[in-house]
Protein backbone atom coordinates (compact mmCIF):
# COMPACT_ATOMS: atom_id res chain seq x y z
CA UNK A 1 0.00 0.00 0.00
CA UNK A 2 2.94 2.26 0.76
CA UNK A 3 4.01 2.37 -2.91
CA UNK A 4 0.40 2.92 -3.98
CA UNK A 5 0.20 6.06 -1.89
CA UNK A 6 3.58 7.18 -3.24
CA UNK A 7 2.42 6.86 -6.83
CA UNK A 8 -0.81 8.62 -6.03
CA UNK A 9 1.08 11.52 -4.42
CA UNK A 10 3.39 11.73 -7.42
CA UNK A 11 0.40 11.73 -9.73
CA UNK A 12 -1.23 14.50 -7.71
CA UNK A 13 1.93 16.64 -7.91
CA UNK A 14 2.19 16.07 -11.66
CA UNK A 15 -1.48 16.92 -12.15
CA UNK A 16 -1.14 20.05 -10.01
CA UNK A 17 1.78 21.18 -12.15
CA UNK A 18 -0.38 21.08 -15.26
CA UNK A 19 -3.12 23.05 -13.51
CA UNK A 20 -0.54 25.62 -12.36
CA UNK A 21 0.91 25.95 -15.87
CA UNK A 22 -2.59 26.54 -17.26
CA UNK A 23 -4.06 28.71 -14.52
CA UNK A 24 -1.21 30.98 -13.41
CA UNK A 25 -0.65 32.78 -16.74
CA UNK A 26 -4.37 33.49 -17.15
CA UNK A 27 -4.73 34.63 -13.55
CA UNK A 28 -1.60 36.78 -13.83
CA UNK A 29 -2.90 38.38 -17.02
CA UNK A 30 -6.25 39.24 -15.46
CA UNK A 31 -4.62 40.46 -12.26
CA UNK A 32 -2.19 42.75 -14.10
CA UNK A 33 -5.01 44.03 -16.28
CA UNK A 34 -7.22 44.84 -13.32
CA UNK A 35 -4.73 46.12 -10.70
CA UNK A 36 -3.31 49.09 -12.58
CA UNK A 37 -6.66 50.66 -13.37
CA UNK A 38 -5.41 51.01 -16.94
CA UNK A 39 -8.08 48.67 -18.26
CA UNK A 40 -10.87 51.26 -18.34
CA UNK A 41 -9.14 53.92 -20.44
CA UNK A 42 -7.50 51.27 -22.64
CA UNK A 43 -10.87 49.69 -23.38
CA UNK A 44 -12.05 53.02 -24.74
CA UNK A 45 -8.93 53.67 -26.82
CA UNK A 46 -9.14 53.88 -30.58
CA UNK A 47 -6.53 51.15 -31.02
CA UNK A 48 -8.64 48.66 -29.05
CA UNK A 49 -11.93 49.75 -30.66
CA UNK A 50 -10.54 49.43 -34.20
CA UNK A 51 -8.94 46.05 -33.53
CA UNK A 52 -12.11 44.72 -31.88
CA UNK A 53 -14.32 45.92 -34.73
CA UNK A 54 -12.01 44.47 -37.39
CA UNK A 55 -11.70 41.16 -35.54
CA UNK A 56 -15.46 40.80 -35.17
CA UNK A 57 -16.13 41.68 -38.83
CA UNK A 58 -13.43 39.47 -40.33
CA UNK A 59 -14.12 36.48 -38.09
CA UNK A 60 -17.86 36.79 -38.84
CA UNK A 61 -17.07 36.83 -42.57
CA UNK A 62 -14.83 33.78 -42.19
CA UNK A 63 -17.50 31.93 -40.21
CA UNK A 64 -20.11 32.80 -42.86
CA UNK A 65 -17.83 31.38 -45.57
CA UNK A 66 -17.25 28.23 -43.50
CA UNK A 67 -20.99 27.73 -42.94
CA UNK A 68 -22.08 28.43 -46.53
CA UNK A 69 -19.33 26.50 -48.33
CA UNK A 70 -18.22 24.14 -45.57
CA UNK A 71 -21.65 22.62 -44.94
CA UNK A 72 -22.03 21.12 -48.44
CA UNK A 73 -18.42 19.92 -48.30
CA UNK A 74 -18.93 18.28 -44.91
CA UNK A 75 -22.18 16.69 -46.12
CA UNK A 76 -20.47 15.40 -49.25
CA UNK A 77 -17.56 13.98 -47.29
CA UNK A 78 -19.93 12.26 -44.85
CA UNK A 79 -22.39 10.87 -47.39
CA UNK A 80 -21.08 10.65 -50.92
CA UNK A 81 -18.37 8.66 -52.58
CA UNK A 82 -16.50 10.45 -55.34
CA UNK A 83 -13.04 10.22 -56.86
CA UNK A 84 -10.43 11.87 -54.63
CA UNK A 85 -12.71 11.79 -51.59
CA UNK A 86 -9.94 10.43 -49.35
CA UNK A 87 -7.60 13.15 -50.56
CA UNK A 88 -10.11 15.95 -49.90
CA UNK A 89 -10.86 14.41 -46.52
CA UNK A 90 -7.17 14.50 -45.60
CA UNK A 91 -6.76 18.01 -47.06
CA UNK A 92 -9.42 19.35 -44.70
CA UNK A 93 -7.41 18.03 -41.76
CA UNK A 94 -4.07 19.56 -42.80
CA UNK A 95 -4.60 23.20 -41.69
CA UNK A 96 -5.59 21.97 -38.23
CA UNK A 97 -2.10 20.60 -37.65
CA UNK A 98 -0.18 23.02 -39.90
CA UNK A 99 1.84 25.77 -38.14
CA UNK A 100 0.17 29.13 -38.93
CA UNK A 101 3.47 30.59 -40.17
CA UNK A 102 3.53 27.88 -42.85
CA UNK A 103 -0.05 28.81 -43.72
CA UNK A 104 1.08 32.43 -44.11
CA UNK A 105 3.89 31.57 -46.52
CA UNK A 106 1.63 29.19 -48.45
CA UNK A 107 -0.99 31.92 -48.84
CA UNK A 108 1.70 34.37 -50.04
CA UNK A 109 2.89 31.87 -52.63
CA UNK A 110 -0.69 31.36 -53.84
CA UNK A 111 -2.36 34.75 -53.48
CA UNK A 112 0.63 37.11 -53.18
CA UNK A 113 1.22 39.51 -56.05
CA UNK A 114 3.75 37.08 -57.53
CA UNK A 115 1.70 34.08 -56.44
CA UNK A 116 0.25 31.30 -58.54
CA UNK A 117 -3.24 32.84 -58.43
CA UNK A 118 -2.21 36.26 -57.15
CA UNK A 119 -0.23 37.20 -60.28
CA UNK A 120 -3.15 36.73 -62.73
CA UNK A 121 -5.44 38.47 -60.24
CA UNK A 122 -3.00 41.38 -60.05
CA UNK A 123 -3.07 41.60 -63.86
CA UNK A 124 -6.78 42.35 -63.73
CA UNK A 125 -6.27 44.81 -60.88
CA UNK A 126 -7.29 42.64 -57.93
CA UNK A 127 -4.78 42.70 -55.09
CA UNK A 128 -5.62 41.00 -51.83
CA UNK A 129 -2.45 41.76 -49.89
CA UNK A 130 -2.82 44.29 -47.06
CA UNK A 131 -6.64 44.30 -47.31
CA UNK A 132 -9.23 42.93 -44.86
CA UNK A 133 -9.96 40.28 -47.52
CA UNK A 134 -6.45 38.92 -46.95
CA UNK A 135 -7.29 38.66 -43.24
CA UNK A 136 -10.50 36.78 -44.07
CA UNK A 137 -8.64 34.45 -46.44
CA UNK A 138 -6.01 33.66 -43.79
CA UNK A 139 -8.74 33.02 -41.23
CA UNK A 140 -10.70 30.80 -43.64
CA UNK A 141 -7.60 28.75 -44.40
CA UNK A 142 -6.82 28.00 -40.77
CA UNK A 143 -10.33 28.04 -39.23
CA UNK A 144 -12.82 26.65 -41.75
CA UNK A 145 -11.45 23.09 -41.35
CA UNK A 146 -12.54 23.15 -37.69
CA UNK A 147 -16.16 23.58 -38.80
CA UNK A 148 -15.94 21.14 -41.71
CA UNK A 149 -14.46 18.41 -39.52
CA UNK A 150 -17.12 18.76 -36.83
CA UNK A 151 -19.95 18.99 -39.38
CA UNK A 152 -18.63 15.93 -41.23
CA UNK A 153 -18.75 13.93 -38.00
CA UNK A 154 -22.20 15.32 -37.22
CA UNK A 155 -23.68 14.40 -40.64
CA UNK A 156 -22.07 10.94 -40.50
CA UNK A 157 -23.75 10.30 -37.15
CA UNK A 158 -27.31 11.04 -38.32
CA UNK A 159 -29.52 7.94 -38.49
CA UNK A 160 -30.22 7.34 -42.19
CA UNK A 161 -33.46 5.49 -41.33
CA UNK A 162 -35.00 8.70 -39.93
CA UNK A 163 -34.19 10.49 -43.16
CA UNK A 164 -35.59 7.56 -45.14
CA UNK A 165 -38.83 7.66 -43.14
CA UNK A 166 -39.24 11.36 -43.87
CA UNK A 167 -38.67 10.70 -47.58
CA UNK A 168 -41.34 7.93 -47.51
CA UNK A 169 -43.72 10.43 -45.92
CA UNK A 170 -43.21 12.65 -48.96
CA UNK A 171 -40.64 15.19 -47.81
CA UNK A 172 -38.36 16.62 -50.50
CA UNK A 173 -34.59 16.04 -50.17
CA UNK A 174 -34.12 19.68 -49.16
CA UNK A 175 -36.91 19.42 -46.59
CA UNK A 176 -35.34 16.26 -45.16
CA UNK A 177 -32.00 18.08 -44.92
CA UNK A 178 -33.55 21.11 -43.21
CA UNK A 179 -35.99 19.36 -40.90
CA UNK A 180 -34.27 16.06 -40.11
CA UNK A 181 -30.54 16.01 -40.92
CA UNK A 182 -29.54 19.48 -39.72
CA UNK A 183 -31.51 19.33 -36.42
CA UNK A 184 -29.99 15.93 -35.63
CA UNK A 185 -26.47 17.10 -36.49
CA UNK A 186 -26.93 20.51 -34.89
CA UNK A 187 -24.82 19.97 -31.75
CA UNK A 188 -21.85 19.06 -33.97
CA UNK A 189 -22.56 21.92 -36.36
CA UNK A 190 -22.75 24.47 -33.53
CA UNK A 191 -19.65 23.14 -31.79
CA UNK A 192 -17.78 23.27 -35.10
CA UNK A 193 -19.01 26.81 -35.73
CA UNK A 194 -17.87 27.96 -32.29
CA UNK A 195 -14.44 26.34 -32.72
CA UNK A 196 -14.11 27.84 -36.20
CA UNK A 197 -15.01 31.31 -34.98
CA UNK A 198 -12.64 31.04 -32.00
CA UNK A 199 -9.79 29.96 -34.24
CA UNK A 200 -10.51 32.77 -36.71
CA UNK A 201 -10.64 35.33 -33.90
CA UNK A 202 -7.29 34.16 -32.55
CA UNK A 203 -5.52 33.91 -35.92
CA UNK A 204 -2.10 35.56 -35.80
CA UNK A 205 0.72 33.91 -37.74
CA UNK A 206 -0.87 33.59 -41.16
CA UNK A 207 -2.47 37.03 -40.88
CA UNK A 208 0.69 38.96 -40.00
CA UNK A 209 2.62 37.26 -42.81
CA UNK A 210 -0.05 37.46 -45.48
CA UNK A 211 -2.15 40.50 -44.62
CA UNK A 212 0.39 42.71 -42.85
CA UNK A 213 -0.55 44.89 -39.91
CA UNK A 214 -2.38 48.19 -40.26
CA UNK A 215 -4.78 49.78 -37.83
CA UNK A 216 -8.41 49.46 -38.80
CA UNK A 217 -7.58 47.55 -41.98
CA UNK A 218 -5.64 44.38 -41.19
CA UNK A 219 -4.60 44.76 -37.56
CA UNK A 220 -6.88 42.31 -35.77
CA UNK A 221 -6.83 41.90 -31.99
CA UNK A 222 -3.96 39.37 -31.84
CA UNK A 223 -1.87 41.60 -34.15
CA UNK A 224 -2.73 44.68 -32.10
CA UNK A 225 -1.60 42.85 -28.95
CA UNK A 226 1.74 42.12 -30.61
CA UNK A 227 2.15 45.67 -31.93
CA UNK A 228 1.09 47.42 -28.73
CA UNK A 229 3.45 45.41 -26.52
CA UNK A 230 6.28 47.69 -27.64
CA UNK A 231 4.51 50.93 -26.85
CA UNK A 232 1.35 50.49 -24.81
CA UNK A 233 1.22 47.64 -22.28
CA UNK A 234 -2.19 48.85 -21.08
CA UNK A 235 -3.72 48.33 -24.51
CA UNK A 236 -2.06 44.91 -24.74
CA UNK A 237 -3.58 43.88 -21.41
CA UNK A 238 -7.01 45.25 -22.34
CA UNK A 239 -7.05 43.44 -25.69
CA UNK A 240 -5.84 40.23 -24.07
CA UNK A 241 -8.49 40.46 -21.37
CA UNK A 242 -11.22 40.90 -23.98
CA UNK A 243 -9.96 37.85 -25.87
CA UNK A 244 -9.85 35.77 -22.67
CA UNK A 245 -13.44 36.73 -21.82
CA UNK A 246 -14.63 36.06 -25.38
CA UNK A 247 -12.78 32.72 -25.55
CA UNK A 248 -14.10 31.49 -22.21
CA UNK A 249 -17.63 32.53 -23.19
CA UNK A 250 -17.38 30.65 -26.48
CA UNK A 251 -16.04 27.60 -24.67
CA UNK A 252 -18.99 27.72 -22.29
CA UNK A 253 -21.38 27.99 -25.23
CA UNK A 254 -19.71 25.04 -26.98
CA UNK A 255 -19.96 22.91 -23.83
CA UNK A 256 -23.59 23.84 -23.26
CA UNK A 257 -24.43 23.02 -26.85
CA UNK A 258 -22.78 19.61 -26.82
CA UNK A 259 -24.56 18.64 -23.60
CA UNK A 260 -28.03 19.38 -24.93
CA UNK A 261 -29.60 16.44 -26.68
CA UNK A 262 -30.24 16.85 -30.37
CA UNK A 263 -34.01 16.71 -29.94
CA UNK A 264 -34.04 19.94 -27.97
CA UNK A 265 -32.77 21.96 -30.91
CA UNK A 266 -35.46 22.86 -33.34
CA UNK A 267 -35.02 26.22 -34.99
CA UNK A 268 -37.04 25.62 -38.14
CA UNK B 1 16.49 62.95 -29.65
CA UNK B 2 20.19 62.51 -28.99
CA UNK B 3 22.16 61.20 -26.07
CA UNK B 4 25.40 62.51 -24.63
CA UNK B 5 27.08 59.32 -25.72
CA UNK B 6 30.75 58.91 -25.12
CA UNK B 7 32.47 58.02 -28.35
CA UNK B 8 35.17 55.89 -26.83
CA UNK B 9 36.56 54.39 -29.98
CA UNK B 10 39.01 52.04 -28.35
CA UNK B 11 38.47 49.89 -25.30
CA UNK B 12 40.82 48.95 -22.55
CA UNK B 13 43.64 47.43 -24.53
CA UNK B 14 44.66 45.18 -21.65
CA UNK B 15 41.41 43.27 -21.56
CA UNK B 16 41.76 42.15 -25.16
CA UNK B 17 44.69 39.92 -24.37
CA UNK B 18 43.14 38.36 -21.27
CA UNK B 19 41.69 34.96 -22.08
CA UNK B 20 38.20 34.26 -20.74
CA UNK B 21 37.98 32.26 -17.57
CA UNK B 22 38.10 32.60 -13.82
CA UNK B 23 40.04 35.48 -12.34
CA UNK B 24 41.45 35.12 -8.84
CA UNK B 25 38.81 35.84 -6.20
CA UNK B 26 35.97 36.26 -8.72
CA UNK B 27 33.18 33.98 -9.79
CA UNK B 28 34.05 32.36 -13.11
CA UNK B 29 32.33 33.91 -16.11
CA UNK B 30 30.03 31.69 -18.13
CA UNK B 31 31.46 30.81 -21.54
CA UNK B 32 28.35 32.26 -23.15
CA UNK B 33 27.56 35.75 -24.35
CA UNK B 34 24.00 36.81 -25.13
CA UNK B 35 23.59 39.81 -27.45
CA UNK B 36 20.25 41.43 -28.24
CA UNK B 37 20.60 43.50 -31.42
CA UNK B 38 18.42 45.39 -33.90
CA UNK B 39 17.31 43.28 -36.86
CA UNK B 40 19.42 45.46 -39.20
CA UNK B 41 22.47 43.85 -37.52
CA UNK B 42 21.29 40.33 -38.42
CA UNK B 43 24.03 39.72 -40.97
CA UNK B 44 26.90 41.72 -39.46
CA UNK B 45 26.51 40.44 -35.90
CA UNK B 46 25.55 37.02 -37.23
CA UNK B 47 28.97 36.88 -38.84
CA UNK B 48 30.60 37.99 -35.57
CA UNK B 49 28.83 35.20 -33.68
CA UNK B 50 30.40 32.72 -36.07
CA UNK B 51 33.87 34.17 -36.46
CA UNK B 52 34.70 35.62 -33.03
CA UNK B 53 34.89 32.25 -31.21
CA UNK B 54 37.72 31.37 -33.62
CA UNK B 55 39.79 34.19 -32.10
CA UNK B 56 41.89 33.62 -28.99
CA UNK B 57 40.05 36.26 -26.94
CA UNK B 58 36.68 34.51 -27.49
CA UNK B 59 37.97 30.92 -27.64
CA UNK B 60 35.36 28.45 -26.42
CA UNK B 61 32.71 31.15 -26.03
CA UNK B 62 29.23 30.56 -27.39
CA UNK B 63 27.79 33.82 -28.73
CA UNK B 64 24.00 33.84 -28.86
CA UNK B 65 22.30 36.56 -30.89
CA UNK B 66 18.70 37.70 -30.56
CA UNK B 67 17.47 39.99 -33.34
CA UNK B 68 14.31 42.07 -33.48
CA UNK B 69 13.00 45.60 -33.48
CA UNK B 70 14.95 47.67 -30.92
CA UNK B 71 11.63 48.49 -29.24
CA UNK B 72 10.80 44.81 -28.91
CA UNK B 73 14.25 43.98 -27.51
CA UNK B 74 14.05 46.84 -25.01
CA UNK B 75 10.69 45.51 -23.79
CA UNK B 76 12.18 42.01 -23.52
CA UNK B 77 15.03 43.44 -21.46
CA UNK B 78 12.53 45.23 -19.22
CA UNK B 79 10.69 41.95 -18.72
CA UNK B 80 13.91 40.30 -17.54
CA UNK B 81 15.24 38.65 -20.69
CA UNK B 82 18.76 37.41 -19.90
CA UNK B 83 21.23 39.38 -22.04
CA UNK B 84 24.76 40.71 -21.65
CA UNK B 85 24.79 43.26 -24.48
CA UNK B 86 21.99 45.42 -25.88
CA UNK B 87 22.29 47.11 -29.27
CA UNK B 88 19.70 49.62 -30.47
CA UNK B 89 19.22 51.09 -33.94
CA UNK B 90 18.46 54.48 -32.42
CA UNK B 91 19.43 56.56 -29.42
CA UNK B 92 15.80 56.82 -28.25
CA UNK B 93 15.36 53.15 -27.38
CA UNK B 94 18.81 53.06 -25.74
CA UNK B 95 17.92 56.14 -23.69
CA UNK B 96 14.69 54.47 -22.53
CA UNK B 97 16.76 51.42 -21.52
CA UNK B 98 19.26 53.64 -19.67
CA UNK B 99 16.47 55.50 -17.85
CA UNK B 100 14.89 52.18 -16.84
CA UNK B 101 18.22 51.19 -15.25
CA UNK B 102 18.79 48.37 -17.72
CA UNK B 103 22.23 49.52 -18.91
CA UNK B 104 25.52 49.55 -17.04
CA UNK B 105 27.80 52.51 -17.73
CA UNK B 106 27.57 54.70 -20.82
CA UNK B 107 26.47 53.24 -24.14
CA UNK B 108 28.61 53.79 -27.25
CA UNK B 109 27.66 54.88 -30.74
CA UNK B 110 29.52 52.36 -32.93
CA UNK B 111 28.09 52.89 -36.42
CA UNK B 112 25.73 55.04 -38.46
CA UNK B 113 23.38 54.20 -41.26
CA UNK B 114 21.73 55.74 -44.30
CA UNK B 115 18.11 55.44 -45.26
CA UNK B 116 17.27 54.28 -48.73
CA UNK B 117 14.07 53.36 -50.57
CA UNK B 118 13.72 49.92 -52.09
CA UNK B 119 11.19 48.81 -54.70
CA UNK B 120 10.64 45.30 -56.12
CA UNK B 121 12.79 44.33 -59.10
CA UNK B 122 9.84 44.46 -61.53
CA UNK B 123 8.75 47.83 -60.03
CA UNK B 124 5.18 47.44 -61.22
CA UNK B 125 4.18 50.70 -59.53
CA UNK B 126 6.73 52.50 -61.74
CA UNK B 127 8.50 54.33 -58.94
CA UNK B 128 11.32 56.32 -60.53
CA UNK B 129 11.84 59.02 -57.92
CA UNK B 130 11.06 59.79 -54.30
CA UNK B 131 8.18 62.01 -55.50
CA UNK B 132 6.41 58.91 -56.88
CA UNK B 133 6.00 57.57 -53.35
CA UNK B 134 3.20 60.10 -52.81
CA UNK B 135 1.22 58.98 -55.86
CA UNK B 136 -2.15 57.56 -54.78
CA UNK B 137 -2.32 53.77 -54.88
CA UNK B 138 1.37 53.12 -54.25
CA UNK B 139 1.68 50.53 -51.50
CA UNK B 140 4.26 51.61 -48.93
CA UNK B 141 5.26 49.47 -45.94
CA UNK B 142 6.91 50.80 -42.80
CA UNK B 143 6.97 49.98 -39.08
CA UNK B 144 5.37 51.56 -36.02
CA UNK B 145 6.83 55.02 -35.31
CA UNK B 146 8.61 53.82 -32.15
CA UNK B 147 10.62 51.24 -34.08
CA UNK B 148 13.83 53.05 -35.15
CA UNK B 149 13.36 52.68 -38.93
CA UNK B 150 9.78 53.95 -38.61
CA UNK B 151 10.97 57.01 -36.67
CA UNK B 152 13.78 57.76 -39.13
CA UNK B 153 11.34 57.39 -42.02
CA UNK B 154 9.10 60.05 -40.48
CA UNK B 155 12.11 62.37 -40.04
CA UNK B 156 13.16 61.92 -43.66
CA UNK B 157 9.60 62.44 -44.88
CA UNK B 158 9.23 65.70 -42.98
CA UNK B 159 12.59 66.90 -44.38
CA UNK B 160 11.30 66.10 -47.87
CA UNK B 161 8.05 67.92 -47.13
CA UNK B 162 10.02 71.00 -46.07
CA UNK B 163 11.56 71.14 -49.55
CA UNK B 164 9.35 73.04 -52.05
CA UNK B 165 10.36 70.49 -54.68
CA UNK B 166 8.16 67.94 -52.87
CA UNK B 167 5.86 70.41 -51.15
CA UNK B 168 4.24 70.55 -47.76
CA UNK B 169 1.88 67.65 -47.31
CA UNK B 170 4.29 65.32 -49.09
CA UNK B 171 4.85 63.39 -45.86
CA UNK B 172 1.11 63.06 -45.23
CA UNK B 173 0.54 61.84 -48.80
CA UNK B 174 3.23 59.16 -48.47
CA UNK B 175 1.90 58.10 -45.06
CA UNK B 176 -1.59 57.80 -46.57
CA UNK B 177 -0.07 55.17 -48.86
CA UNK B 178 1.17 53.04 -45.94
CA UNK B 179 -0.59 49.67 -46.09
CA UNK B 180 1.22 47.86 -43.29
CA UNK B 181 3.28 48.50 -40.18
CA UNK B 182 5.67 45.58 -40.07
CA UNK B 183 7.40 44.31 -36.94
CA UNK B 184 10.93 45.37 -37.91
CA UNK B 185 13.01 46.63 -40.84
CA UNK B 186 13.80 43.14 -42.16
CA UNK B 187 10.08 42.43 -42.48
CA UNK B 188 9.80 45.58 -44.65
CA UNK B 189 12.61 44.22 -46.82
CA UNK B 190 10.81 40.86 -47.11
CA UNK B 191 7.49 42.43 -48.13
CA UNK B 192 9.22 44.46 -50.89
CA UNK B 193 11.39 41.51 -51.95
CA UNK B 194 8.24 39.37 -52.33
CA UNK B 195 6.68 42.10 -54.45
CA UNK B 196 3.75 42.46 -52.03
CA UNK B 197 4.64 46.08 -51.29
CA UNK B 198 5.61 48.69 -53.90
CA UNK B 199 8.18 50.49 -51.75
CA UNK B 200 9.73 50.70 -48.31
CA UNK B 201 12.25 52.81 -46.42
CA UNK B 202 15.10 50.65 -45.13
CA UNK B 203 18.75 51.03 -44.10
CA UNK B 204 21.40 50.91 -46.80
CA UNK B 205 22.95 48.02 -44.85
CA UNK B 206 19.78 45.96 -45.27
CA UNK B 207 20.37 45.53 -49.00
CA UNK B 208 22.50 42.45 -48.56
CA UNK B 209 23.90 40.28 -51.32
CA UNK B 210 20.93 37.93 -50.93
CA UNK B 211 18.47 40.79 -51.41
CA UNK B 212 20.13 42.98 -54.00
CA UNK B 213 19.03 40.94 -57.03
CA UNK B 214 15.36 41.17 -56.01
CA UNK B 215 15.09 44.90 -55.36
CA UNK B 216 15.97 48.24 -56.89
CA UNK B 217 17.23 51.12 -54.83
CA UNK B 218 16.33 54.81 -54.79
CA UNK B 219 19.02 56.85 -53.11
CA UNK B 220 17.96 59.49 -50.61
CA UNK B 221 20.14 62.61 -50.90
CA UNK B 222 22.20 63.58 -47.88
CA UNK B 223 20.08 66.66 -47.03
CA UNK B 224 17.00 64.52 -46.37
CA UNK B 225 18.79 61.84 -44.36
CA UNK B 226 17.83 61.15 -40.74
CA UNK B 227 20.75 60.79 -38.32
CA UNK B 228 20.54 57.01 -37.93
CA UNK B 229 22.86 55.82 -35.17
CA UNK B 230 23.59 52.37 -33.81
CA UNK B 231 24.24 52.32 -30.07
CA UNK B 232 25.57 49.49 -27.93
CA UNK B 233 25.89 48.93 -24.18
CA UNK B 234 26.43 46.35 -21.45
CA UNK B 235 23.24 45.40 -19.61
CA UNK B 236 22.77 45.82 -15.85
CA UNK B 237 21.95 42.11 -15.59
CA UNK B 238 25.17 41.09 -17.38
CA UNK B 239 26.45 37.64 -16.46
CA UNK B 240 29.64 37.76 -18.51
CA UNK B 241 30.86 41.36 -17.99
CA UNK B 242 34.40 40.80 -19.28
CA UNK B 243 33.17 39.11 -22.46
CA UNK B 244 30.46 41.73 -22.94
CA UNK B 245 32.94 44.60 -22.77
CA UNK B 246 35.32 42.68 -25.01
CA UNK B 247 32.56 42.26 -27.59
CA UNK B 248 31.81 45.99 -27.56
CA UNK B 249 35.53 46.80 -27.76
CA UNK B 250 35.82 44.52 -30.76
CA UNK B 251 32.91 46.23 -32.54
CA UNK B 252 34.57 49.61 -31.95
CA UNK B 253 38.06 48.41 -32.92
CA UNK B 254 39.35 48.56 -36.54
CA UNK B 255 38.54 44.88 -37.26
CA UNK B 256 34.95 45.28 -36.11
CA UNK B 257 34.54 48.57 -37.95
CA UNK B 258 35.88 46.99 -41.14
CA UNK B 259 33.32 44.20 -40.83
CA UNK B 260 30.49 46.72 -40.35
CA UNK B 261 31.69 48.72 -43.33
CA UNK B 262 31.69 45.56 -45.43
CA UNK B 263 28.04 45.06 -44.40
CA UNK B 264 27.06 48.52 -45.59
CA UNK B 265 27.20 50.50 -42.35
CA UNK B 266 28.81 53.91 -42.03
CA UNK B 267 31.65 53.56 -39.60
CA UNK B 268 32.89 56.13 -37.15
CA UNK B 269 36.28 56.90 -38.65
Interface residues (C-beta under 8 A of the other chain):
Chain A: X108 X112 X113 X114 X122 X127 X129 X130 X208 X211 X212 X213 X214 X215 X217 X218 X219 X226 X227 X229 X230 X231
Chain B: X69 X71 X72 X74 X75 X124 X139 X141 X144 X146 X147 X178 X179 X180 X181 X182 X183 X191 X194 X195 X196 X197
